[in-house]
């Protein structure tokens, strides 16, 4: 159970990094809004998966 929660927290951390990275890239002018869509989609998947895994075993 503990390992599953750790994996879930790792996915949540990855989601945060993807959100922050895409936001920083857009603000810095390195990527456009259209180029950031795959990163935001991947971040949402990590957010949902991490939320489910981190709550498992409660």
PDB file with one MODEL, atoms N, CA, C and O in Angstrom:
MODEL        1
ATOM      1  N   UNK A   1       0.811  -1.189   0.000  1.00  0.00           N
ATOM      2  CA  UNK A   1       0.000   0.000   0.000  1.00  0.00           C
ATOM      3  C   UNK A   1       0.859   1.259   0.000  1.00  0.00           C
ATOM      4  O   UNK A   1       0.558   2.227  -0.698  1.00  0.00           O
ATOM      5  N   UNK A   2       1.918   1.236   0.781  1.00  0.00           N
ATOM      6  CA  UNK A   2       2.772   2.414   0.887  1.00  0.00           C
ATOM      7  C   UNK A   2       3.449   2.734  -0.435  1.00  0.00           C
ATOM      8  O   UNK A   2       3.600   3.900  -0.801  1.00  0.00           O
ATOM      9  N   UNK A   3       3.857   1.687  -1.149  1.00  0.00           N
ATOM     10  CA  UNK A   3       4.533   1.901  -2.430  1.00  0.00           C
ATOM     11  C   UNK A   3       3.573   2.542  -3.433  1.00  0.00           C
ATOM     12  O   UNK A   3       3.975   3.404  -4.214  1.00  0.00           O
ATOM     13  N   UNK A   4       2.328   2.129  -3.413  1.00  0.00           N
ATOM     14  CA  UNK A   4       1.332   2.700  -4.319  1.00  0.00           C
ATOM     15  C   UNK A   4       1.131   4.185  -4.033  1.00  0.00           C
ATOM     16  O   UNK A   4       1.007   4.994  -4.952  1.00  0.00           O
ATOM     17  N   UNK A   5       1.100   4.529  -2.764  1.00  0.00           N
ATOM     18  CA  UNK A   5       0.940   5.952  -2.422  1.00  0.00           C
ATOM     19  C   UNK A   5       2.157   6.756  -2.849  1.00  0.00           C
ATOM     20  O   UNK A   5       2.012   7.898  -3.286  1.00  0.00           O
ATOM     21  N   UNK A   6       3.352   6.191  -2.735  1.00  0.00           N
ATOM     22  CA  UNK A   6       4.567   6.896  -3.167  1.00  0.00           C
ATOM     23  C   UNK A   6       4.568   7.104  -4.676  1.00  0.00           C
ATOM     24  O   UNK A   6       4.963   8.164  -5.161  1.00  0.00           O
ATOM     25  N   UNK A   7       4.130   6.096  -5.414  1.00  0.00           N
ATOM     26  CA  UNK A   7       4.039   6.234  -6.865  1.00  0.00           C
ATOM     27  C   UNK A   7       3.021   7.315  -7.225  1.00  0.00           C
ATOM     28  O   UNK A   7       3.245   8.108  -8.139  1.00  0.00           O
ATOM     29  N   UNK A   8       1.910   7.339  -6.506  1.00  0.00           N
ATOM     30  CA  UNK A   8       0.911   8.379  -6.738  1.00  0.00           C
ATOM     31  C   UNK A   8       1.451   9.769  -6.475  1.00  0.00           C
ATOM     32  O   UNK A   8       1.167  10.702  -7.226  1.00  0.00           O
ATOM     33  N   UNK A   9       2.228   9.913  -5.414  1.00  0.00           N
ATOM     34  CA  UNK A   9       2.822  11.217  -5.119  1.00  0.00           C
ATOM     35  C   UNK A   9       3.854  11.606  -6.164  1.00  0.00           C
ATOM     36  O   UNK A   9       4.010  12.786  -6.478  1.00  0.00           O
ATOM     37  N   UNK A  10       4.560  10.617  -6.703  1.00  0.00           N
ATOM     38  CA  UNK A  10       5.520  10.909  -7.784  1.00  0.00           C
ATOM     39  C   UNK A  10       4.787  11.402  -9.030  1.00  0.00           C
ATOM     40  O   UNK A  10       5.254  12.322  -9.701  1.00  0.00           O
ATOM     41  N   UNK A  11       3.647  10.796  -9.341  1.00  0.00           N
ATOM     42  CA  UNK A  11       2.852  11.265 -10.477  1.00  0.00           C
ATOM     43  C   UNK A  11       2.328  12.673 -10.239  1.00  0.00           C
ATOM     44  O   UNK A  11       2.283  13.478 -11.169  1.00  0.00           O
ATOM     45  N   UNK A  12       1.934  12.982  -9.016  1.00  0.00           N
ATOM     46  CA  UNK A  12       1.476  14.334  -8.709  1.00  0.00           C
ATOM     47  C   UNK A  12       2.611  15.344  -8.859  1.00  0.00           C
ATOM     48  O   UNK A  12       2.395  16.454  -9.345  1.00  0.00           O
ATOM     49  N   UNK A  13       3.804  14.967  -8.449  1.00  0.00           N
ATOM     50  CA  UNK A  13       4.959  15.857  -8.613  1.00  0.00           C
ATOM     51  C   UNK A  13       5.277  16.064 -10.089  1.00  0.00           C
ATOM     52  O   UNK A  13       5.618  17.172 -10.502  1.00  0.00           O
ATOM     53  N   UNK A  14       5.168  14.997 -10.887  1.00  0.00           N
ATOM     54  CA  UNK A  14       5.400  15.122 -12.322  1.00  0.00           C
ATOM     55  C   UNK A  14       4.370  16.037 -12.963  1.00  0.00           C
ATOM     56  O   UNK A  14       4.703  16.830 -13.844  1.00  0.00           O
ATOM     57  N   UNK A  15       3.120  15.932 -12.526  1.00  0.00           N
ATOM     58  CA  UNK A  15       2.075  16.812 -13.052  1.00  0.00           C
ATOM     59  C   UNK A  15       2.399  18.272 -12.749  1.00  0.00           C
ATOM     60  O   UNK A  15       2.226  19.141 -13.603  1.00  0.00           O
ATOM     61  N   UNK A  16       2.869  18.539 -11.533  1.00  0.00           N
ATOM     62  CA  UNK A  16       3.238  19.921 -11.169  1.00  0.00           C
ATOM     63  C   UNK A  16       4.375  20.432 -12.043  1.00  0.00           C
ATOM     64  O   UNK A  16       4.351  21.573 -12.506  1.00  0.00           O
ATOM     65  N   UNK A  17       5.370  19.581 -12.264  1.00  0.00           N
ATOM     66  CA  UNK A  17       6.498  20.001 -13.108  1.00  0.00           C
ATOM     67  C   UNK A  17       6.061  20.253 -14.546  1.00  0.00           C
ATOM     68  O   UNK A  17       6.538  21.196 -15.178  1.00  0.00           O
ATOM     69  N   UNK A  18       5.168  19.432 -15.067  1.00  0.00           N
ATOM     70  CA  UNK A  18       4.683  19.649 -16.431  1.00  0.00           C
ATOM     71  C   UNK A  18       3.876  20.935 -16.546  1.00  0.00           C
ATOM     72  O   UNK A  18       4.031  21.685 -17.509  1.00  0.00           O
ATOM     73  N   UNK A  19       3.008  21.193 -15.556  1.00  0.00           N
ATOM     74  CA  UNK A  19       2.241  22.439 -15.568  1.00  0.00           C
ATOM     75  C   UNK A  19       3.165  23.649 -15.480  1.00  0.00           C
ATOM     76  O   UNK A  19       3.029  24.598 -16.253  1.00  0.00           O
ATOM     77  N   UNK A  20       4.095  23.614 -14.543  1.00  0.00           N
ATOM     78  CA  UNK A  20       4.997  24.758 -14.364  1.00  0.00           C
ATOM     79  C   UNK A  20       5.913  24.947 -15.563  1.00  0.00           C
ATOM     80  O   UNK A  20       6.185  26.076 -15.973  1.00  0.00           O
ATOM     81  N   UNK A  21       6.387  23.843 -16.122  1.00  0.00           N
ATOM     82  CA  UNK A  21       7.269  23.935 -17.281  1.00  0.00           C
ATOM     83  C   UNK A  21       6.568  24.511 -18.495  1.00  0.00           C
ATOM     84  O   UNK A  21       7.135  25.345 -19.202  1.00  0.00           O
ATOM     85  N   UNK A  22       5.347  24.078 -18.745  1.00  0.00           N
ATOM     86  CA  UNK A  22       4.629  24.621 -19.892  1.00  0.00           C
ATOM     87  C   UNK A  22       4.248  26.081 -19.665  1.00  0.00           C
ATOM     88  O   UNK A  22       4.273  26.884 -20.598  1.00  0.00           O
ATOM     89  N   UNK A  23       3.897  26.425 -18.429  1.00  0.00           N
ATOM     90  CA  UNK A  23       3.576  27.828 -18.138  1.00  0.00           C
ATOM     91  C   UNK A  23       4.808  28.715 -18.285  1.00  0.00           C
ATOM     92  O   UNK A  23       4.726  29.815 -18.833  1.00  0.00           O
ATOM     93  N   UNK A  24       5.930  28.241 -17.803  1.00  0.00           N
ATOM     94  CA  UNK A  24       7.159  29.026 -17.924  1.00  0.00           C
ATOM     95  C   UNK A  24       7.571  29.160 -19.385  1.00  0.00           C
ATOM     96  O   UNK A  24       8.045  30.217 -19.804  1.00  0.00           O
ATOM     97  N   UNK A  25       7.394  28.107 -20.153  1.00  0.00           N
ATOM     98  CA  UNK A  25       7.729  28.176 -21.574  1.00  0.00           C
ATOM     99  C   UNK A  25       6.840  29.143 -22.326  1.00  0.00           C
ATOM    100  O   UNK A  25       7.301  29.837 -23.232  1.00  0.00           O
ATOM    101  N   UNK A  26       5.570  29.197 -21.958  1.00  0.00           N
ATOM    102  CA  UNK A  26       4.664  30.139 -22.619  1.00  0.00           C
ATOM    103  C   UNK A  26       4.968  31.576 -22.218  1.00  0.00           C
ATOM    104  O   UNK A  26       4.971  32.478 -23.055  1.00  0.00           O
ATOM    105  N   UNK A  27       5.224  31.778 -20.931  1.00  0.00           N
ATOM    106  CA  UNK A  27       5.530  33.139 -20.473  1.00  0.00           C
ATOM    107  C   UNK A  27       6.854  33.612 -21.063  1.00  0.00           C
ATOM    108  O   UNK A  27       6.994  34.776 -21.440  1.00  0.00           O
ATOM    109  N   UNK A  28       7.821  32.705 -21.139  1.00  0.00           N
ATOM    110  CA  UNK A  28       9.118  33.064 -21.700  1.00  0.00           C
ATOM    111  C   UNK A  28       9.124  33.196 -23.208  1.00  0.00           C
ATOM    112  O   UNK A  28      10.090  33.697 -23.783  1.00  0.00           O
ATOM    113  N   UNK A  29       8.053  32.752 -23.859  1.00  0.00           N
ATOM    114  CA  UNK A  29       7.972  32.878 -25.303  1.00  0.00           C
ATOM    115  C   UNK A  29       8.649  31.749 -26.057  1.00  0.00           C
ATOM    116  O   UNK A  29       8.849  31.852 -27.268  1.00  0.00           O
ATOM    117  N   UNK A  30       9.008  30.669 -25.365  1.00  0.00           N
ATOM    118  CA  UNK A  30       9.679  29.556 -26.026  1.00  0.00           C
ATOM    119  C   UNK A  30       8.705  28.646 -26.758  1.00  0.00           C
ATOM    120  O   UNK A  30       9.054  28.062 -27.784  1.00  0.00           O
ATOM    121  N   UNK A  31       7.479  28.520 -26.239  1.00  0.00           N
ATOM    122  CA  UNK A  31       6.464  27.690 -26.882  1.00  0.00           C
ATOM    123  C   UNK A  31       5.161  28.475 -26.969  1.00  0.00           C
ATOM    124  O   UNK A  31       4.899  29.369 -26.165  1.00  0.00           O
ATOM    125  N   UNK A  32       4.361  28.124 -27.954  1.00  0.00           N
ATOM    126  CA  UNK A  32       3.071  28.788 -28.107  1.00  0.00           C
ATOM    127  C   UNK A  32       2.004  28.007 -27.349  1.00  0.00           C
ATOM    128  O   UNK A  32       2.267  26.950 -26.776  1.00  0.00           O
ATOM    129  N   UNK A  33       0.805  28.553 -27.362  1.00  0.00           N
ATOM    130  CA  UNK A  33      -0.308  27.891 -26.688  1.00  0.00           C
ATOM    131  C   UNK A  33      -0.587  26.536 -27.338  1.00  0.00           C
ATOM    132  O   UNK A  33      -0.846  25.555 -26.641  1.00  0.00           O
ATOM    133  N   UNK A  34      -0.536  26.480 -28.653  1.00  0.00           N
ATOM    134  CA  UNK A  34      -0.805  25.219 -29.361  1.00  0.00           C
ATOM    135  C   UNK A  34       0.259  24.172 -29.051  1.00  0.00           C
ATOM    136  O   UNK A  34      -0.049  22.982 -28.991  1.00  0.00           O
ATOM    137  N   UNK A  35       1.490  24.591 -28.855  1.00  0.00           N
ATOM    138  CA  UNK A  35       2.559  23.637 -28.537  1.00  0.00           C
ATOM    139  C   UNK A  35       2.493  23.150 -27.096  1.00  0.00           C
ATOM    140  O   UNK A  35       3.065  22.109 -26.772  1.00  0.00           O
ATOM    141  N   UNK A  36       1.814  23.875 -26.239  1.00  0.00           N
ATOM    142  CA  UNK A  36       1.744  23.489 -24.835  1.00  0.00           C
ATOM    143  C   UNK A  36       0.604  22.515 -24.545  1.00  0.00           C
ATOM    144  O   UNK A  36       0.540  21.946 -23.456  1.00  0.00           O
ATOM    145  N   UNK A  37      -0.301  22.316 -25.513  1.00  0.00           N
ATOM    146  CA  UNK A  37      -1.462  21.447 -25.289  1.00  0.00           C
ATOM    147  C   UNK A  37      -1.062  20.020 -24.924  1.00  0.00           C
ATOM    148  O   UNK A  37      -1.638  19.469 -23.986  1.00  0.00           O
ATOM    149  N   UNK A  38      -0.100  19.383 -25.617  1.00  0.00           N
ATOM    150  CA  UNK A  38       0.274  18.025 -25.213  1.00  0.00           C
ATOM    151  C   UNK A  38       0.847  17.953 -23.792  1.00  0.00           C
ATOM    152  O   UNK A  38       0.614  16.977 -23.079  1.00  0.00           O
ATOM    153  N   UNK A  39       1.586  18.971 -23.384  1.00  0.00           N
ATOM    154  CA  UNK A  39       2.157  18.983 -22.037  1.00  0.00           C
ATOM    155  C   UNK A  39       1.063  19.121 -20.976  1.00  0.00           C
ATOM    156  O   UNK A  39       1.115  18.473 -19.931  1.00  0.00           O
ATOM    157  N   UNK A  40       0.087  19.960 -21.254  1.00  0.00           N
ATOM    158  CA  UNK A  40      -1.013  20.133 -20.314  1.00  0.00           C
ATOM    159  C   UNK A  40      -1.864  18.862 -20.260  1.00  0.00           C
ATOM    160  O   UNK A  40      -2.339  18.477 -19.192  1.00  0.00           O
ATOM    161  N   UNK A  41      -2.054  18.216 -21.406  1.00  0.00           N
ATOM    162  CA  UNK A  41      -2.790  16.951 -21.423  1.00  0.00           C
ATOM    163  C   UNK A  41      -2.083  15.877 -20.623  1.00  0.00           C
ATOM    164  O   UNK A  41      -2.713  15.147 -19.857  1.00  0.00           O
ATOM    165  N   UNK A  42      -0.774  15.780 -20.798  1.00  0.00           N
ATOM    166  CA  UNK A  42      -0.005  14.798 -20.026  1.00  0.00           C
ATOM    167  C   UNK A  42      -0.045  15.132 -18.535  1.00  0.00           C
ATOM    168  O   UNK A  42      -0.114  14.234 -17.696  1.00  0.00           O
ATOM    169  N   UNK A  43      -0.002  16.415 -18.213  1.00  0.00           N
ATOM    170  CA  UNK A  43      -0.067  16.819 -16.806  1.00  0.00           C
ATOM    171  C   UNK A  43      -1.414  16.460 -16.194  1.00  0.00           C
ATOM    172  O   UNK A  43      -1.477  16.042 -15.038  1.00  0.00           O
ATOM    173  N   UNK A  44      -2.490  16.619 -16.957  1.00  0.00           N
ATOM    174  CA  UNK A  44      -3.811  16.254 -16.443  1.00  0.00           C
ATOM    175  C   UNK A  44      -3.919  14.750 -16.209  1.00  0.00           C
ATOM    176  O   UNK A  44      -4.499  14.312 -15.216  1.00  0.00           O
ATOM    177  N   UNK A  45      -3.358  13.963 -17.126  1.00  0.00           N
ATOM    178  CA  UNK A  45      -3.354  12.503 -16.935  1.00  0.00           C
ATOM    179  C   UNK A  45      -2.567  12.125 -15.682  1.00  0.00           C
ATOM    180  O   UNK A  45      -3.010  11.282 -14.902  1.00  0.00           O
ATOM    181  N   UNK A  46      -1.413  12.738 -15.485  1.00  0.00           N
ATOM    182  CA  UNK A  46      -0.613  12.462 -14.289  1.00  0.00           C
ATOM    183  C   UNK A  46      -1.340  12.913 -13.032  1.00  0.00           C
ATOM    184  O   UNK A  46      -1.257  12.258 -11.993  1.00  0.00           O
ATOM    185  N   UNK A  47      -2.048  14.027 -13.125  1.00  0.00           N
ATOM    186  CA  UNK A  47      -2.781  14.543 -11.975  1.00  0.00           C
ATOM    187  C   UNK A  47      -3.894  13.587 -11.556  1.00  0.00           C
ATOM    188  O   UNK A  47      -4.067  13.304 -10.370  1.00  0.00           O
ATOM    189  N   UNK A  48      -4.639  13.099 -12.528  1.00  0.00           N
ATOM    190  CA  UNK A  48      -5.728  12.171 -12.220  1.00  0.00           C
ATOM    191  C   UNK A  48      -5.170  10.842 -11.714  1.00  0.00           C
ATOM    192  O   UNK A  48      -5.622  10.321 -10.694  1.00  0.00           O
ATOM    193  N   UNK A  49      -4.190  10.298 -12.427  1.00  0.00           N
ATOM    194  CA  UNK A  49      -3.601   9.024 -12.011  1.00  0.00           C
ATOM    195  C   UNK A  49      -2.923   9.112 -10.661  1.00  0.00           C
ATOM    196  O   UNK A  49      -3.051   8.207  -9.835  1.00  0.00           O
ATOM    197  N   UNK A  50      -2.211  10.184 -10.436  1.00  0.00           N
ATOM    198  CA  UNK A  50      -1.553  10.373  -9.150  1.00  0.00           C
ATOM    199  C   UNK A  50      -2.538  10.551  -8.017  1.00  0.00           C
ATOM    200  O   UNK A  50      -2.310  10.068  -6.908  1.00  0.00           O
ATOM    201  N   UNK A  51      -3.640  11.248  -8.289  1.00  0.00           N
ATOM    202  CA  UNK A  51      -4.661  11.416  -7.265  1.00  0.00           C
ATOM    203  C   UNK A  51      -5.311  10.097  -6.880  1.00  0.00           C
ATOM    204  O   UNK A  51      -5.583   9.844  -5.706  1.00  0.00           O
ATOM    205  N   UNK A  52      -5.555   9.265  -7.877  1.00  0.00           N
ATOM    206  CA  UNK A  52      -6.161   7.960  -7.598  1.00  0.00           C
ATOM    207  C   UNK A  52      -5.190   7.077  -6.827  1.00  0.00           C
ATOM    208  O   UNK A  52      -5.566   6.451  -5.836  1.00  0.00           O
ATOM    209  N   UNK A  53      -3.937   7.025  -7.282  1.00  0.00           N
ATOM    210  CA  UNK A  53      -2.959   6.155  -6.623  1.00  0.00           C
ATOM    211  C   UNK A  53      -2.608   6.628  -5.224  1.00  0.00           C
ATOM    212  O   UNK A  53      -2.413   5.806  -4.328  1.00  0.00           O
ATOM    213  N   UNK A  54      -2.524   7.933  -5.018  1.00  0.00           N
ATOM    214  CA  UNK A  54      -2.136   8.425  -3.701  1.00  0.00           C
ATOM    215  C   UNK A  54      -3.244   8.230  -2.663  1.00  0.00           C
ATOM    216  O   UNK A  54      -2.974   8.209  -1.462  1.00  0.00           O
ATOM    217  N   UNK A  55      -4.481   8.088  -3.122  1.00  0.00           N
ATOM    218  CA  UNK A  55      -5.596   7.866  -2.191  1.00  0.00           C
ATOM    219  C   UNK A  55      -5.905   6.401  -1.996  1.00  0.00           C
ATOM    220  O   UNK A  55      -6.747   6.062  -1.165  1.00  0.00           O
ATOM    221  N   UNK A  56      -5.266   5.534  -2.722  1.00  0.00           N
ATOM    222  CA  UNK A  56      -5.577   4.111  -2.592  1.00  0.00           C
ATOM    223  C   UNK A  56      -5.083   3.588  -1.244  1.00  0.00           C
ATOM    224  O   UNK A  56      -4.044   4.017  -0.742  1.00  0.00           O
ATOM    225  N   UNK A  57      -5.811   2.694  -0.691  1.00  0.00           N
ATOM    226  CA  UNK A  57      -5.415   2.098   0.585  1.00  0.00           C
ATOM    227  C   UNK A  57      -5.867   2.865   1.800  1.00  0.00           C
ATOM    228  O   UNK A  57      -5.492   2.513   2.919  1.00  0.00           O
ATOM    229  N   UNK A  58      -6.652   3.892   1.623  1.00  0.00           N
ATOM    230  CA  UNK A  58      -7.130   4.642   2.789  1.00  0.00           C
ATOM    231  C   UNK A  58      -8.322   3.980   3.413  1.00  0.00           C
ATOM    232  O   UNK A  58      -8.855   4.476   4.405  1.00  0.00           O
TER     233      UNK A  58
ENDMDL
END
